Amino acid sequence: MEEHFFKFSIFSAFSELSHGISNRHFGDMRFGHQKEEITVKNREQFLHQLNINISDLVVPALAHGAQIAVVDQNDRGKGATNLKTAIMATDGLITKDSNVYLMVTIADCLPVLIYDPTLKIAGVLHAGWRGIIAQIVPKAIEKFKSLGSEPRNLVVGVGPGICQKHFVVKKDVLSFFLDYYPSAAFVRNNDGYVDLKKAVFVDLKNTGVASTNIEISNVCTACENGIYGSYRKEKEGVPAAAAVIGIKQ
């Protein structure tokens, strides 16, 4: 943990990579829940910590699905300072270009940051239970493979996000996880509990990412609600965090 934002130690070996995940210190990073200029200011203050210009940022309009876009220099600025220019209905971004910084917002859902240090390809995913069910993680790895990446070369950071003890789900969601991710779900007192981080880990392992190349944050946004926004705790008023990754020029 840096002074005001989260960083993965697994990425520290790559001096060309910039990344970070904000917390509520920087305020809400979403559009549509406050005045647009407040969101822009919040984003600029966080990006300043990462030495990133907001004009180099690419941000999608999330749909809680598994759509992933490959973006480049021509997409810089999309969704950065207003929602109208965002890449619509997309929950993952990948780029081969330097000076293109990718961002998604989260508030319990998992930020998944992916880097291929061999080919210099970066990606970020917004992975909630809907996205995981829709196979956003395997689809992202396939996208990396289509760009030439070998899964064993990928380095991945997962979290912060909601932990299993706080993530109670209904029977239809539980049944899916019990069938496809049995190690990530259990029933207690008729309630179902799902470990989203473990489910993502299973997907990463099954797609060929080495377990030694995966770092999973033990930070829970619900347990540490004083530091992070949690939709489960706060509902619509939750301040969403920003997860950012990109390759320096």
LUMTISE-521854 format. One record per residue (C-alpha): residue number from 1; residue in three letters; z, x, y. Coordinates in Angstrom, 2 decimals. Layout:
// residues N
NODE  seq  type  zz  xx  yy
NODE  NUM  ala  Z  X  Y
...
***
This chain:
// residues 249
NODE  seq  type  zz  xx  yy
NODE  1  met  0.00  0.00  0.00
NODE  2  glu  -1.01  1.32  3.35
NODE  3  glu  0.96  0.38  6.45
NODE  4  his  -0.72  -3.00  6.82
NODE  5  phe  -3.21  -3.35  3.99
NODE  6  phe  -3.72  -2.78  0.28
NODE  7  lys  -5.84  -0.02  -1.22
NODE  8  phe  -6.59  0.89  -4.83
NODE  9  ser  -5.62  4.41  -5.88
NODE  10  ile  -8.51  4.46  -8.37
NODE  11  phe  -10.99  4.63  -5.48
NODE  12  ser  -9.25  7.54  -3.75
NODE  13  ala  -11.45  10.09  -5.53
NODE  14  phe  -14.53  8.82  -3.72
NODE  15  ser  -14.54  10.04  -0.13
NODE  16  glu  -17.77  8.17  0.60
NODE  17  leu  -16.16  4.79  -0.16
NODE  18  ser  -14.32  2.56  2.31
NODE  19  his  -12.28  -0.35  1.04
NODE  20  gly  -9.17  -2.41  1.74
NODE  21  ile  -7.54  -5.81  1.36
NODE  22  ser  -5.78  -7.32  4.35
NODE  23  asn  -2.56  -9.34  4.36
NODE  24  arg  -1.10  -11.93  6.69
NODE  25  his  -0.30  -9.23  9.27
NODE  26  phe  -3.94  -9.53  10.34
NODE  27  gly  -4.05  -13.34  10.30
NODE  28  asp  -6.57  -15.74  8.76
NODE  29  met  -9.95  -14.20  7.94
NODE  30  arg  -11.78  -17.50  7.31
NODE  31  phe  -13.93  -19.57  9.60
NODE  32  gly  -13.36  -23.30  9.92
NODE  33  his  -9.55  -23.28  10.03
NODE  34  gln  -9.04  -21.95  13.56
NODE  35  lys  -11.07  -21.09  16.64
NODE  36  glu  -14.01  -18.91  15.73
NODE  37  glu  -13.06  -16.21  18.22
NODE  38  ile  -9.63  -15.86  16.58
NODE  39  thr  -11.21  -15.22  13.19
NODE  40  val  -13.56  -12.66  14.72
NODE  41  lys  -10.67  -10.89  16.44
NODE  42  asn  -8.64  -10.85  13.20
NODE  43  arg  -11.56  -9.37  11.32
NODE  44  glu  -12.23  -6.75  13.98
NODE  45  gln  -8.60  -5.62  14.00
NODE  46  phe  -8.61  -5.21  10.22
NODE  47  leu  -12.01  -3.51  10.11
NODE  48  his  -10.82  -1.08  12.78
NODE  49  gln  -8.25  0.18  10.25
NODE  50  leu  -11.16  0.95  7.91
NODE  51  asn  -13.38  2.46  10.64
NODE  52  ile  -15.96  -0.28  10.09
NODE  53  asn  -17.97  -2.09  12.79
NODE  54  ile  -18.12  -5.86  12.35
NODE  55  ser  -21.89  -5.70  12.91
NODE  56  asp  -22.19  -3.83  9.60
NODE  57  leu  -20.34  -6.53  7.65
NODE  58  val  -21.89  -9.06  5.23
NODE  59  val  -19.85  -12.16  4.33
NODE  60  pro  -20.79  -15.11  2.09
NODE  61  ala  -19.78  -18.74  2.38
NODE  62  leu  -17.78  -19.15  -0.82
NODE  63  ala  -18.46  -21.90  -3.36
NODE  64  his  -15.91  -21.03  -6.11
NODE  65  gly  -18.82  -20.39  -8.44
NODE  66  ala  -20.66  -17.41  -9.90
NODE  67  gln  -23.60  -16.87  -7.56
NODE  68  ile  -24.03  -13.18  -6.69
NODE  69  ala  -26.38  -11.79  -4.03
NODE  70  val  -27.74  -8.27  -3.76
NODE  71  val  -27.85  -7.41  -0.06
NODE  72  asp  -29.17  -4.53  2.03
NODE  73  gln  -29.45  -3.18  5.58
NODE  74  asn  -31.37  -6.26  6.67
NODE  75  asp  -28.35  -8.47  5.88
NODE  76  arg  -25.89  -6.60  8.10
NODE  77  gly  -24.04  -9.00  10.38
NODE  78  lys  -24.60  -12.10  8.24
NODE  79  gly  -21.46  -14.24  8.22
NODE  80  ala  -19.56  -11.58  10.16
NODE  81  thr  -19.00  -13.37  13.45
NODE  82  asn  -19.90  -16.95  12.56
NODE  83  leu  -20.22  -19.11  9.46
NODE  84  lys  -23.75  -20.34  10.21
NODE  85  thr  -25.33  -17.00  9.34
NODE  86  ala  -23.30  -16.45  6.15
NODE  87  ile  -25.00  -16.13  2.78
NODE  88  met  -24.45  -19.66  1.52
NODE  89  ala  -22.78  -20.78  -1.71
NODE  90  thr  -22.16  -17.23  -2.91
NODE  91  asp  -19.05  -15.62  -4.40
NODE  92  gly  -20.21  -12.08  -5.01
NODE  93  leu  -22.09  -9.39  -3.09
NODE  94  ile  -23.62  -6.11  -4.25
NODE  95  thr  -25.38  -3.39  -2.26
NODE  96  lys  -27.09  -0.06  -2.88
NODE  97  asp  -27.24  0.72  0.83
NODE  98  ser  -24.76  2.77  2.81
NODE  99  asn  -23.27  1.38  6.02
NODE  100  val  -23.39  -2.14  4.54
NODE  101  tyr  -19.85  -3.43  4.08
NODE  102  leu  -19.19  -6.39  1.81
NODE  103  met  -16.37  -8.90  2.34
NODE  104  val  -14.93  -11.96  0.62
NODE  105  thr  -11.81  -13.93  1.54
NODE  106  ile  -9.00  -14.81  -0.87
NODE  107  ala  -5.67  -16.62  -0.96
NODE  108  asp  -4.52  -16.53  -4.64
NODE  109  cys  -8.00  -16.04  -6.14
NODE  110  leu  -8.73  -12.48  -7.21
NODE  111  pro  -10.70  -9.96  -5.20
NODE  112  val  -12.64  -7.76  -7.63
NODE  113  leu  -14.02  -4.55  -6.11
NODE  114  ile  -16.62  -2.65  -8.14
NODE  115  tyr  -18.14  0.78  -7.54
NODE  116  asp  -20.70  2.88  -9.34
NODE  117  pro  -20.02  6.42  -8.09
NODE  118  thr  -23.03  7.77  -9.99
NODE  119  leu  -25.65  5.59  -8.29
NODE  120  lys  -23.59  4.74  -5.18
NODE  121  ile  -23.61  0.96  -5.65
NODE  122  ala  -20.74  -1.22  -4.39
NODE  123  gly  -19.81  -4.82  -5.06
NODE  124  val  -17.12  -7.40  -4.33
NODE  125  leu  -16.30  -10.68  -6.09
NODE  126  his  -14.20  -13.72  -5.25
NODE  127  ala  -12.88  -14.66  -8.71
NODE  128  gly  -10.76  -17.79  -9.05
NODE  129  trp  -10.41  -19.84  -12.22
NODE  130  arg  -13.66  -21.70  -11.53
NODE  131  gly  -15.57  -18.47  -11.00
NODE  132  ile  -14.07  -16.90  -14.11
NODE  133  ile  -15.04  -19.95  -16.17
NODE  134  ala  -18.54  -19.68  -14.66
NODE  135  gln  -18.63  -16.03  -15.84
NODE  136  ile  -18.80  -14.36  -12.45
NODE  137  val  -17.53  -11.05  -13.83
NODE  138  pro  -20.07  -10.67  -16.68
NODE  139  lys  -22.83  -11.84  -14.32
NODE  140  ala  -21.80  -9.18  -11.80
NODE  141  ile  -21.92  -6.46  -14.43
NODE  142  glu  -25.39  -7.66  -15.44
NODE  143  lys  -26.47  -7.40  -11.80
NODE  144  phe  -25.19  -3.83  -11.68
NODE  145  lys  -27.09  -3.07  -14.89
NODE  146  ser  -30.28  -4.51  -13.38
NODE  147  leu  -29.88  -1.98  -10.56
NODE  148  gly  -29.58  0.86  -13.06
NODE  149  ser  -25.82  1.09  -13.53
NODE  150  glu  -24.22  1.82  -16.88
NODE  151  pro  -21.01  -0.23  -17.30
NODE  152  arg  -19.06  2.80  -18.53
NODE  153  asn  -19.62  4.45  -15.14
NODE  154  leu  -18.23  1.54  -13.11
NODE  155  val  -14.84  1.79  -11.42
NODE  156  val  -13.07  -1.51  -10.72
NODE  157  gly  -10.05  -2.70  -8.73
NODE  158  val  -8.61  -6.21  -9.34
NODE  159  gly  -6.10  -8.06  -7.15
NODE  160  pro  -3.79  -8.82  -5.34
NODE  161  gly  -3.79  -12.41  -6.58
NODE  162  ile  -1.65  -15.12  -8.13
NODE  163  cys  0.34  -14.19  -11.24
NODE  164  gln  0.63  -16.17  -14.46
NODE  165  lys  4.08  -17.62  -13.84
NODE  166  his  2.86  -19.26  -10.63
NODE  167  phe  -0.53  -20.40  -11.90
NODE  168  val  0.09  -23.72  -13.67
NODE  169  val  -3.11  -25.50  -14.73
NODE  170  lys  -4.18  -28.86  -16.12
NODE  171  lys  -5.10  -29.39  -19.76
NODE  172  asp  -8.88  -29.12  -19.31
NODE  173  val  -8.59  -25.75  -17.58
NODE  174  leu  -5.94  -24.55  -20.02
NODE  175  ser  -8.06  -25.50  -23.03
NODE  176  phe  -10.94  -23.38  -21.76
NODE  177  phe  -8.75  -20.32  -21.30
NODE  178  leu  -7.02  -20.86  -24.67
NODE  179  asp  -10.47  -20.93  -26.31
NODE  180  tyr  -12.12  -18.03  -24.48
NODE  181  tyr  -9.20  -15.94  -23.18
NODE  182  pro  -6.34  -16.68  -25.61
NODE  183  ser  -4.41  -13.58  -24.54
NODE  184  ala  -4.41  -14.87  -20.93
NODE  185  ala  -2.99  -18.39  -21.47
NODE  186  phe  0.04  -20.09  -22.96
NODE  187  val  1.83  -23.46  -23.01
NODE  188  arg  5.50  -23.92  -22.15
NODE  189  asn  7.28  -27.27  -21.71
NODE  190  asn  3.89  -29.05  -21.68
NODE  191  asp  2.67  -26.92  -18.77
NODE  192  gly  -0.21  -24.48  -19.08
NODE  193  tyr  -0.07  -21.02  -17.54
NODE  194  val  -3.10  -18.77  -17.03
NODE  195  asp  -3.20  -15.04  -16.27
NODE  196  leu  -6.39  -14.65  -14.23
NODE  197  lys  -6.00  -10.89  -13.99
NODE  198  lys  -5.90  -10.55  -17.76
NODE  199  ala  -8.96  -12.80  -18.10
NODE  200  val  -10.89  -10.57  -15.69
NODE  201  phe  -9.72  -7.49  -17.61
NODE  202  val  -11.02  -9.05  -20.85
NODE  203  asp  -14.40  -9.73  -19.24
NODE  204  leu  -14.63  -6.20  -17.87
NODE  205  lys  -13.76  -4.65  -21.23
NODE  206  asn  -16.20  -6.93  -23.08
NODE  207  thr  -19.03  -5.93  -20.74
NODE  208  gly  -18.49  -2.22  -21.35
NODE  209  val  -16.28  -1.11  -18.46
NODE  210  ala  -13.81  1.56  -19.62
NODE  211  ser  -10.18  0.45  -19.46
NODE  212  thr  -9.32  3.78  -17.82
NODE  213  asn  -11.70  2.82  -14.99
NODE  214  ile  -9.91  -0.45  -14.23
NODE  215  glu  -6.94  -0.76  -11.85
NODE  216  ile  -5.19  -4.14  -11.74
NODE  217  ser  -2.78  -4.74  -8.89
NODE  218  asn  0.64  -6.07  -9.90
NODE  219  val  0.94  -7.78  -6.50
NODE  220  cys  1.21  -11.57  -6.73
NODE  221  thr  0.25  -13.50  -3.61
NODE  222  ala  2.70  -16.30  -4.50
NODE  223  cys  5.62  -13.99  -5.35
NODE  224  glu  5.00  -11.98  -2.17
NODE  225  asn  4.15  -14.94  0.02
NODE  226  gly  5.85  -13.32  3.00
NODE  227  ile  3.17  -10.61  2.91
NODE  228  tyr  0.15  -12.46  1.52
NODE  229  gly  -1.24  -15.94  1.96
NODE  230  ser  -0.93  -18.21  -1.11
NODE  231  tyr  -2.88  -21.46  -1.41
NODE  232  arg  -0.48  -22.65  -4.11
NODE  233  lys  2.44  -22.19  -1.73
NODE  234  glu  0.84  -23.18  1.58
NODE  235  lys  -2.22  -25.36  0.81
NODE  236  glu  -4.81  -25.79  3.58
NODE  237  gly  -2.87  -23.89  6.23
NODE  238  val  -2.89  -20.66  4.23
NODE  239  pro  -4.11  -17.51  6.02
NODE  240  ala  -6.85  -16.04  3.83
NODE  241  ala  -7.03  -12.29  3.32
NODE  242  ala  -10.18  -10.17  3.48
NODE  243  ala  -11.33  -7.85  0.71
NODE  244  val  -13.85  -5.26  1.93
NODE  245  ile  -15.84  -2.49  0.27
NODE  246  gly  -18.78  -0.34  1.34
NODE  247  ile  -20.28  3.13  1.32
NODE  248  lys  -20.06  5.26  4.45
NODE  249  gln  -23.32  6.46  5.94
***
